[in-house]
Amino acid sequence: MADILKQKGLDVDIPDRNDERTALQWAARLGHDDITKALLDKRASIKRKDKDEKTALHWAATEGRETVVKLLLD
């Protein structure tokens, strides 16, 4: 998915309308390791904050997503 977005010239850091969360923040929150890695490989921002001022790392840690936390810290 991240490859397709980048190939089409789309920004992988575009937030959703409701929560202002990016695909990386959602993937981190939901524990999708493979999607998180793909988005990081496409240089998705780990610093971007949503409307609650939380980053992908905040979400991964809050939800107990250990593998995602490690990916984000590497």
C-alpha positions as CSV (number, residue, x, y, z in Angstrom):
1,M,0.0,0.0,0.0
2,A,2.8,2.5,0.9
3,D,4.5,1.6,-2.4
4,I,1.4,2.4,-4.3
5,L,0.9,5.7,-2.6
6,K,4.5,6.8,-3.2
7,Q,4.4,5.6,-6.9
8,K,1.3,7.8,-7.4
9,G,3.1,10.7,-5.8
10,L,0.8,10.8,-2.8
11,D,1.9,11.8,0.7
12,V,1.9,8.9,3.2
13,D,1.6,11.5,6.0
14,I,-1.8,12.8,5.0
15,P,-4.0,12.6,8.2
16,D,-7.6,11.5,8.3
17,R,-10.3,14.2,8.8
18,N,-11.7,13.1,12.2
19,D,-8.7,12.3,14.4
20,E,-5.9,13.9,12.2
21,R,-4.1,10.6,12.4
22,T,-1.8,9.3,9.6
23,A,-1.6,5.8,8.3
24,L,1.5,5.3,10.4
25,Q,-0.4,6.3,13.6
26,W,-3.2,4.0,12.8
27,A,-0.9,1.1,12.0
28,A,1.0,1.6,15.2
29,R,-2.1,1.9,17.3
30,L,-3.6,-1.3,15.8
31,G,-0.3,-3.2,15.9
32,H,0.1,-3.8,12.2
33,D,3.8,-4.5,12.2
34,D,4.1,-5.1,8.4
35,I,2.3,-1.9,7.5
36,T,4.2,0.1,10.1
37,K,7.5,-1.2,8.5
38,A,6.3,-0.4,5.0
39,L,5.3,3.1,5.9
40,L,8.6,3.7,7.7
41,D,10.5,2.4,4.6
42,K,8.6,5.1,2.7
43,R,9.8,7.7,5.2
44,A,6.5,8.3,7.0
45,S,7.0,10.9,9.7
46,I,7.3,9.4,13.2
47,K,7.1,13.0,14.7
48,R,3.7,13.9,13.4
49,K,1.0,14.4,16.1
50,D,-2.7,13.8,15.9
51,K,-5.4,16.0,17.4
52,D,-4.7,14.5,20.8
53,E,-1.0,15.4,20.4
54,K,0.0,11.8,20.2
55,T,2.6,10.3,17.8
56,A,2.7,6.8,16.4
57,L,5.1,5.9,19.2
58,H,2.7,7.2,21.8
59,W,-0.1,5.0,20.3
60,A,2.1,1.9,20.0
61,A,3.2,2.2,23.6
62,T,-0.2,3.0,25.0
63,E,-1.7,0.0,23.2
64,G,1.1,-2.4,24.2
65,R,2.4,-3.0,20.7
66,E,5.9,-4.0,21.6
67,T,7.0,-5.0,18.1
68,V,5.8,-1.7,16.6
69,V,7.5,0.3,19.4
70,K,10.8,-1.4,18.5
71,L,10.3,-0.6,14.8
72,L,9.6,3.0,15.6
73,L,12.7,3.3,17.9
74,D,15.1,1.7,15.4
